[in-house]
Amino acid sequence: MNEDADNAPLAHLIGHIGENYADSFGACREVLAAMFELDTPAPEDRAAYDMDFEIYDFGPMQVATCRSPASVLTRGPLTIARTGTNHFHAQVYRTNGFVMSLDGARIPVAAGEVCLLDLSRPVDIRTDGVDNLSIMILRDLLLPMIAEPADVHGLILHNGSEANVTVRMHLEDLLRQAPDLNQREGLEFARVTAGLLAAVIGATREHYVATRTELRRSQFRAMCRHIEQRIGDARLGPTDLIRQFHVTRATLYRMFEPYGGIRKYLLSRRLTGVFRDLSDPDLVNEGVAVLLRRWGFANHTAAGRAFRSAYGITPSQARSLALSLEHINGHDASGVAARSRALKAAEDAFRPSGEMPAHIRAFAG
Protein backbone atom coordinates (compact mmCIF):
# COMPACT_ATOMS: atom_id res chain seq x y z
CA MET A 1 0.00 0.00 0.00
CA ASN A 2 1.11 3.55 -0.62
CA GLU A 3 0.64 6.22 2.01
CA ASP A 4 -2.63 7.52 0.54
CA ALA A 5 -4.10 4.04 0.51
CA ASP A 6 -2.88 3.38 4.07
CA ASN A 7 -4.78 6.43 5.29
CA ALA A 8 -7.95 5.80 3.29
CA PRO A 9 -10.98 4.74 5.35
CA LEU A 10 -12.10 1.12 5.30
CA ALA A 11 -14.33 0.22 2.38
CA HIS A 12 -17.81 -0.43 3.70
CA LEU A 13 -21.40 -1.05 2.70
CA ILE A 14 -24.40 -0.06 4.84
CA GLY A 15 -27.93 -0.60 3.68
CA HIS A 16 -31.56 -1.58 4.14
CA ILE A 17 -33.45 -3.85 1.78
CA GLY A 18 -37.19 -3.80 2.21
CA GLU A 19 -40.54 -2.73 0.85
CA ASN A 20 -39.05 -0.28 -1.67
CA TYR A 21 -37.46 -3.20 -3.60
CA ALA A 22 -39.43 -4.99 -6.31
CA ASP A 23 -37.83 -8.27 -5.15
CA SER A 24 -36.45 -7.70 -1.67
CA PHE A 25 -35.81 -11.41 -1.08
CA GLY A 26 -33.80 -11.67 -4.30
CA ALA A 27 -31.73 -8.63 -3.34
CA CYS A 28 -31.02 -10.11 0.09
CA ARG A 29 -29.90 -13.37 -1.52
CA GLU A 30 -27.38 -11.43 -3.60
CA VAL A 31 -25.92 -9.76 -0.49
CA LEU A 32 -25.31 -13.16 1.13
CA ALA A 33 -24.39 -15.08 -2.02
CA ALA A 34 -20.64 -15.13 -1.33
CA MET A 35 -21.27 -17.08 1.89
CA PHE A 36 -24.66 -18.80 1.94
CA GLU A 37 -27.65 -19.78 -0.13
CA LEU A 38 -30.55 -17.94 1.50
CA ASP A 39 -34.04 -19.36 1.86
CA THR A 40 -37.03 -18.94 4.18
CA PRO A 41 -38.83 -21.59 6.28
CA ALA A 42 -41.89 -21.27 4.01
CA PRO A 43 -42.18 -19.86 0.45
CA GLU A 44 -44.77 -17.27 1.50
CA ASP A 45 -42.21 -15.72 3.90
CA ARG A 46 -40.22 -14.37 0.97
CA ALA A 47 -42.71 -11.63 0.12
CA ALA A 48 -42.05 -9.59 3.26
CA TYR A 49 -38.37 -10.47 3.67
CA ASP A 50 -36.14 -7.51 4.59
CA MET A 51 -32.61 -6.94 5.82
CA ASP A 52 -30.46 -4.32 7.55
CA PHE A 53 -26.72 -4.77 7.24
CA GLU A 54 -23.28 -3.20 7.70
CA ILE A 55 -20.11 -4.64 6.18
CA TYR A 56 -16.57 -3.31 6.71
CA ASP A 57 -13.56 -4.55 4.74
CA PHE A 58 -10.40 -4.86 6.87
CA GLY A 59 -8.41 -6.37 3.97
CA PRO A 60 -7.88 -10.02 4.92
CA MET A 61 -10.96 -9.82 7.18
CA GLN A 62 -14.53 -8.55 6.85
CA VAL A 63 -16.71 -7.49 9.79
CA ALA A 64 -20.48 -7.49 9.37
CA THR A 65 -23.74 -7.19 11.25
CA CYS A 66 -27.09 -8.27 9.86
CA ARG A 67 -30.76 -8.28 10.91
CA SER A 68 -33.44 -10.18 9.00
CA PRO A 69 -36.47 -12.46 9.63
CA ALA A 70 -36.58 -16.24 9.99
CA SER A 71 -34.03 -17.71 7.59
CA VAL A 72 -32.41 -20.86 6.27
CA LEU A 73 -28.72 -20.36 5.39
CA THR A 74 -27.03 -23.20 3.54
CA ARG A 75 -23.46 -23.67 2.48
CA GLY A 76 -23.33 -26.86 0.48
CA PRO A 77 -20.77 -28.34 -1.93
CA LEU A 78 -22.10 -26.36 -4.92
CA THR A 79 -21.95 -23.05 -3.03
CA ILE A 80 -18.45 -23.83 -1.80
CA ALA A 81 -17.30 -24.64 -5.33
CA ARG A 82 -19.09 -21.65 -6.89
CA THR A 83 -17.91 -18.99 -4.45
CA GLY A 84 -14.41 -20.25 -3.71
CA THR A 85 -14.61 -18.38 -0.40
CA ASN A 86 -11.50 -19.44 1.48
CA HIS A 87 -12.19 -18.03 4.91
CA PHE A 88 -12.91 -18.94 8.48
CA HIS A 89 -16.08 -17.48 9.94
CA ALA A 90 -16.97 -16.49 13.51
CA GLN A 91 -20.38 -15.19 14.51
CA VAL A 92 -22.57 -14.49 17.51
CA TYR A 93 -26.37 -14.18 17.39
CA ARG A 94 -27.33 -11.42 19.80
CA THR A 95 -31.07 -11.95 20.29
CA ASN A 96 -31.88 -15.29 18.66
CA GLY A 97 -30.05 -18.55 18.61
CA PHE A 98 -29.92 -20.97 15.70
CA VAL A 99 -29.60 -24.64 14.90
CA MET A 100 -26.75 -25.70 12.66
CA SER A 101 -26.42 -29.00 10.86
CA LEU A 102 -22.96 -30.25 10.02
CA ASP A 103 -21.49 -33.70 9.49
CA GLY A 104 -24.92 -35.24 10.07
CA ALA A 105 -25.44 -33.66 13.50
CA ARG A 106 -27.97 -30.98 14.53
CA ILE A 107 -26.34 -28.59 17.03
CA PRO A 108 -28.23 -25.82 18.85
CA VAL A 109 -26.34 -22.55 19.35
CA ALA A 110 -27.81 -20.20 21.94
CA ALA A 111 -27.96 -16.42 21.72
CA GLY A 112 -24.66 -14.98 22.89
CA GLU A 113 -22.61 -18.04 22.03
CA VAL A 114 -19.77 -17.64 19.52
CA CYS A 115 -19.72 -20.19 16.71
CA LEU A 116 -16.72 -20.74 14.42
CA LEU A 117 -16.97 -22.29 10.97
CA ASP A 118 -14.61 -23.36 8.21
CA LEU A 119 -16.27 -22.06 5.05
CA SER A 120 -14.56 -24.73 2.97
CA ARG A 121 -16.90 -27.26 4.63
CA PRO A 122 -20.72 -27.63 4.39
CA VAL A 123 -23.10 -26.27 7.02
CA ASP A 124 -26.83 -25.52 7.27
CA ILE A 125 -28.19 -22.85 9.66
CA ARG A 126 -31.84 -22.34 10.62
CA THR A 127 -33.00 -19.45 12.79
CA ASP A 128 -36.21 -17.70 13.81
CA GLY A 129 -34.50 -14.38 13.10
CA VAL A 130 -31.02 -13.17 12.20
CA ASP A 131 -29.45 -10.60 14.51
CA ASN A 132 -25.79 -11.38 14.32
CA LEU A 133 -22.30 -9.95 14.43
CA SER A 134 -19.74 -11.83 12.38
CA ILE A 135 -16.30 -11.83 10.84
CA MET A 136 -14.80 -13.62 7.87
CA ILE A 137 -11.03 -13.98 8.14
CA LEU A 138 -8.79 -15.14 5.32
CA ARG A 139 -7.66 -18.71 5.72
CA ASP A 140 -4.01 -17.91 4.95
CA LEU A 141 -3.90 -15.42 7.85
CA LEU A 142 -5.23 -17.76 10.53
CA LEU A 143 -4.16 -21.21 9.32
CA PRO A 144 -0.42 -20.95 10.15
CA MET A 145 -1.28 -20.25 13.80
CA ILE A 146 -3.58 -23.24 14.33
CA ALA A 147 -2.31 -26.64 15.39
CA GLU A 148 -5.48 -28.52 14.35
CA PRO A 149 -7.49 -26.75 11.58
CA ALA A 150 -10.14 -29.48 11.82
CA ASP A 151 -11.02 -28.17 15.30
CA VAL A 152 -12.45 -24.95 13.86
CA HIS A 153 -15.58 -26.15 12.07
CA GLY A 154 -18.51 -26.10 14.46
CA LEU A 155 -16.51 -24.96 17.48
CA ILE A 156 -18.79 -23.20 19.98
CA LEU A 157 -17.54 -20.82 22.66
CA HIS A 158 -20.26 -21.27 25.25
CA ASN A 159 -21.84 -18.53 27.33
CA GLY A 160 -20.13 -18.21 30.68
CA SER A 161 -16.68 -19.10 29.35
CA GLU A 162 -13.59 -16.90 29.39
CA ALA A 163 -13.08 -17.40 25.64
CA ASN A 164 -16.68 -16.44 24.83
CA VAL A 165 -16.56 -13.16 26.72
CA THR A 166 -13.21 -12.19 25.23
CA VAL A 167 -14.08 -12.95 21.60
CA ARG A 168 -17.59 -11.48 21.80
CA MET A 169 -16.33 -8.21 23.27
CA HIS A 170 -13.56 -8.11 20.66
CA LEU A 171 -16.10 -8.47 17.84
CA GLU A 172 -18.23 -5.69 19.33
CA ASP A 173 -15.15 -3.50 19.58
CA LEU A 174 -14.26 -4.15 15.92
CA LEU A 175 -17.70 -3.04 14.77
CA ARG A 176 -17.66 0.02 17.02
CA GLN A 177 -14.27 1.22 15.79
CA ALA A 178 -14.61 0.25 12.11
CA PRO A 179 -16.11 3.57 10.88
CA ASP A 180 -13.07 5.48 12.20
CA LEU A 181 -10.30 3.15 11.02
CA ASN A 182 -8.06 3.52 7.99
CA GLN A 183 -6.78 0.65 5.87
CA ARG A 184 -3.45 0.37 7.67
CA GLU A 185 -5.21 0.16 11.03
CA GLY A 186 -7.71 -2.32 9.59
CA LEU A 187 -4.90 -4.64 8.53
CA GLU A 188 -3.40 -4.51 12.02
CA PHE A 189 -6.79 -5.28 13.58
CA ALA A 190 -7.11 -8.28 11.27
CA ARG A 191 -3.76 -9.63 12.47
CA VAL A 192 -4.69 -9.06 16.10
CA THR A 193 -8.01 -10.85 15.56
CA ALA A 194 -6.25 -13.81 13.96
CA GLY A 195 -4.00 -14.11 17.00
CA LEU A 196 -6.95 -13.95 19.35
CA LEU A 197 -8.92 -16.62 17.48
CA ALA A 198 -5.85 -18.85 17.32
CA ALA A 199 -5.54 -18.60 21.09
CA VAL A 200 -9.08 -19.83 21.71
CA ILE A 201 -8.94 -22.49 18.97
CA GLY A 202 -5.63 -23.89 20.17
CA ALA A 203 -2.41 -22.45 18.81
CA THR A 204 0.59 -24.24 17.37
CA ARG A 205 3.48 -24.54 19.78
CA GLU A 206 5.55 -21.80 18.11
CA HIS A 207 2.62 -19.37 18.17
CA TYR A 208 1.32 -20.26 21.62
CA VAL A 209 2.94 -17.46 23.61
CA ALA A 210 2.03 -14.76 21.07
CA THR A 211 -1.59 -15.87 20.72
CA ARG A 212 -2.10 -16.41 24.44
CA THR A 213 -0.70 -12.94 25.01
CA GLU A 214 -3.23 -11.49 22.57
CA LEU A 215 -6.02 -13.23 24.45
CA ARG A 216 -4.86 -11.64 27.71
CA ARG A 217 -4.39 -8.23 26.08
CA SER A 218 -7.91 -8.34 24.67
CA GLN A 219 -9.25 -9.32 28.09
CA PHE A 220 -7.33 -6.49 29.72
CA ARG A 221 -8.65 -3.89 27.27
CA ALA A 222 -12.20 -5.17 27.74
CA MET A 223 -11.83 -5.03 31.53
CA CYS A 224 -10.61 -1.43 31.37
CA ARG A 225 -13.61 -0.45 29.23
CA HIS A 226 -15.95 -2.25 31.64
CA ILE A 227 -14.38 -0.40 34.58
CA GLU A 228 -14.76 2.99 32.91
CA GLN A 229 -18.41 2.30 32.12
CA ARG A 230 -19.25 1.16 35.65
CA ILE A 231 -16.78 3.11 37.76
CA GLY A 232 -19.61 4.94 39.55
CA ASP A 233 -21.08 1.68 40.85
CA ALA A 234 -19.86 1.10 44.41
CA ARG A 235 -20.36 -2.65 43.89
CA LEU A 236 -17.73 -2.77 41.13
CA GLY A 237 -14.76 -4.75 42.40
CA PRO A 238 -12.68 -7.90 41.86
CA THR A 239 -15.64 -10.25 42.38
CA ASP A 240 -17.69 -8.49 39.70
CA LEU A 241 -14.80 -8.64 37.21
CA ILE A 242 -14.12 -12.32 37.92
CA ARG A 243 -17.79 -13.15 37.35
CA GLN A 244 -18.10 -10.95 34.24
CA PHE A 245 -14.93 -12.12 32.49
CA HIS A 246 -14.70 -15.68 33.81
CA VAL A 247 -11.09 -15.44 34.92
CA THR A 248 -9.56 -16.71 38.13
CA ARG A 249 -8.80 -14.35 40.99
CA ALA A 250 -5.08 -15.08 40.55
CA THR A 251 -5.22 -14.18 36.83
CA LEU A 252 -7.06 -10.93 37.57
CA TYR A 253 -4.54 -9.92 40.21
CA ARG A 254 -1.57 -10.69 37.93
CA MET A 255 -3.06 -8.62 35.10
CA PHE A 256 -3.33 -5.51 37.32
CA GLU A 257 -0.17 -6.09 39.35
CA PRO A 258 1.75 -3.33 37.49
CA TYR A 259 -0.84 -0.83 38.80
CA GLY A 260 -0.48 -1.95 42.38
CA GLY A 261 -3.34 -4.44 42.07
CA ILE A 262 -6.92 -4.28 40.90
CA ARG A 263 -8.19 -2.56 44.06
CA LYS A 264 -5.65 0.23 43.73
CA TYR A 265 -6.45 0.59 40.03
CA LEU A 266 -10.16 1.01 40.78
CA LEU A 267 -9.39 3.44 43.59
CA SER A 268 -7.12 5.51 41.35
CA ARG A 269 -9.73 5.78 38.59
CA ARG A 270 -12.32 6.94 41.10
CA LEU A 271 -9.99 9.44 42.73
CA THR A 272 -9.04 10.91 39.36
CA GLY A 273 -12.71 11.37 38.53
CA VAL A 274 -13.42 13.06 41.85
CA PHE A 275 -10.43 15.38 41.44
CA ARG A 276 -11.54 16.47 37.98
CA ASP A 277 -15.12 17.10 39.12
CA LEU A 278 -13.96 19.07 42.15
CA SER A 279 -11.84 21.20 39.83
CA ASP A 280 -14.70 21.87 37.43
CA PRO A 281 -16.29 25.31 38.06
CA ASP A 282 -19.50 24.11 36.40
CA LEU A 283 -19.96 21.63 39.26
CA VAL A 284 -19.30 24.05 42.10
CA ASN A 285 -22.86 23.78 43.41
CA GLU A 286 -22.69 20.01 43.76
CA GLY A 287 -21.70 18.87 47.22
CA VAL A 288 -18.51 16.92 47.82
CA ALA A 289 -20.54 13.97 49.12
CA VAL A 290 -22.58 13.92 45.90
CA LEU A 291 -19.43 13.80 43.78
CA LEU A 292 -17.95 11.03 45.90
CA ARG A 293 -21.08 8.92 45.46
CA ARG A 294 -21.04 9.59 41.70
CA TRP A 295 -17.61 7.99 41.48
CA GLY A 296 -18.53 4.93 43.51
CA PHE A 297 -17.40 5.92 47.01
CA ALA A 298 -19.87 4.60 49.57
CA ASN A 299 -17.70 5.43 52.60
CA HIS A 300 -16.97 9.16 52.45
CA THR A 301 -14.56 9.14 55.38
CA ALA A 302 -12.39 6.47 53.80
CA ALA A 303 -12.64 8.26 50.46
CA GLY A 304 -11.43 11.49 52.05
CA ARG A 305 -8.41 9.74 53.56
CA ALA A 306 -7.57 8.11 50.22
CA PHE A 307 -7.93 11.45 48.41
CA ARG A 308 -5.60 13.18 50.87
CA SER A 309 -3.08 10.34 50.62
CA ALA A 310 -3.08 10.67 46.83
CA TYR A 311 -3.01 14.46 46.47
CA GLY A 312 -1.87 15.84 49.83
CA ILE A 313 -5.10 17.83 50.30
CA THR A 314 -8.68 17.00 51.29
CA PRO A 315 -11.56 17.01 48.77
CA SER A 316 -12.88 20.25 50.35
CA GLN A 317 -9.47 21.88 49.99
CA ALA A 318 -9.32 20.76 46.35
CA ARG A 319 -12.69 22.42 45.76
CA SER A 320 -11.50 25.63 47.47
CA LEU A 321 -8.28 25.62 45.46
CA ALA A 322 -10.22 25.21 42.21
CA LEU A 323 -12.49 28.12 43.11
CA SER A 324 -9.50 30.30 44.01
CA LEU A 325 -7.80 29.48 40.74
CA GLU A 326 -11.00 30.23 38.84
CA HIS A 327 -11.15 33.63 40.51
CA ILE A 328 -7.49 34.27 39.72
CA ASN A 329 -8.10 33.31 36.08
CA GLY A 330 -10.08 36.50 35.63
CA HIS A 331 -7.11 38.60 36.73
CA ASP A 332 -3.97 36.62 36.12
CA ALA A 333 -3.24 34.27 33.23
CA SER A 334 -0.90 32.30 35.49
CA GLY A 335 -4.01 30.95 37.20
CA VAL A 336 -4.91 29.05 34.05
CA ALA A 337 -1.48 27.46 33.96
CA ALA A 338 -1.67 26.60 37.66
CA ARG A 339 -4.99 24.86 37.30
CA SER A 340 -3.80 23.07 34.17
CA ARG A 341 -0.72 21.80 36.02
CA ALA A 342 -2.85 20.59 38.90
CA LEU A 343 -5.17 18.67 36.61
CA LYS A 344 -2.28 17.19 34.66
CA ALA A 345 -0.59 16.08 37.86
CA ALA A 346 -3.73 14.22 38.88
CA GLU A 347 -4.12 12.60 35.49
CA ASP A 348 -0.47 11.60 35.26
CA ALA A 349 -0.53 10.13 38.74
CA PHE A 350 -3.28 7.68 37.82
CA ARG A 351 -3.27 7.48 34.07
CA PRO A 352 -5.57 4.69 32.83
CA SER A 353 -4.27 2.26 30.26
CA GLY A 354 -6.00 0.13 27.67
CA GLU A 355 -2.85 -1.82 26.89
CA MET A 356 -1.16 -4.73 28.57
CA PRO A 357 1.92 -3.40 30.42
CA ALA A 358 5.18 -4.03 28.62
CA HIS A 359 6.71 -6.34 31.18
CA ILE A 360 3.77 -8.75 31.09
CA ARG A 361 3.14 -8.79 27.35
CA ALA A 362 4.45 -12.36 27.29
CA PHE A 363 2.13 -13.31 30.15
CA ALA A 364 0.71 -16.67 29.16
CA GLY A 365 -0.65 -17.97 32.45
SULHU-V861633 format. One record per run of one state. SS is the DSSP state (H for helix, E for strand, C for the rest). FROM is the first residue (numbers start at 1). TO is the last residue. If there is no record, write none. Layout:
# SULHU-V861633
ss=SS from=FROM to=TO
ss=SS from=FROM to=TO
This chain:
# SULHU-V861633
ss=C from=1 to=2
ss=H from=3 to=7
ss=C from=8 to=8
ss=E from=9 to=9
ss=C from=10 to=10
ss=E from=11 to=17
ss=C from=18 to=23
ss=H from=24 to=32
ss=C from=33 to=36
ss=E from=37 to=39
ss=C from=40 to=42
ss=H from=43 to=48
ss=C from=49 to=50
ss=E from=51 to=57
ss=C from=58 to=60
ss=E from=61 to=75
ss=C from=76 to=76
ss=H from=77 to=83
ss=C from=84 to=86
ss=E from=87 to=93
ss=C from=94 to=97
ss=E from=98 to=102
ss=C from=103 to=104
ss=E from=105 to=109
ss=C from=110 to=113
ss=E from=114 to=118
ss=C from=119 to=122
ss=E from=123 to=138
ss=H from=139 to=145
ss=E from=146 to=146
ss=C from=147 to=148
ss=H from=149 to=151
ss=C from=152 to=154
ss=E from=155 to=157
ss=C from=158 to=161
ss=H from=162 to=178
ss=C from=179 to=181
ss=E from=182 to=182
ss=H from=183 to=201
ss=C from=202 to=202
ss=E from=203 to=203
ss=C from=204 to=204
ss=H from=205 to=230
ss=C from=231 to=237
ss=H from=238 to=245
ss=C from=246 to=248
ss=H from=249 to=255
ss=C from=256 to=256
ss=H from=257 to=259
ss=C from=260 to=261
ss=H from=262 to=278
ss=C from=279 to=280
ss=H from=281 to=283
ss=C from=284 to=287
ss=H from=288 to=294
ss=C from=295 to=299
ss=H from=300 to=311
ss=C from=312 to=314
ss=H from=315 to=329
ss=C from=330 to=333
ss=H from=334 to=349
ss=C from=350 to=357
ss=H from=358 to=360
ss=C from=361 to=365
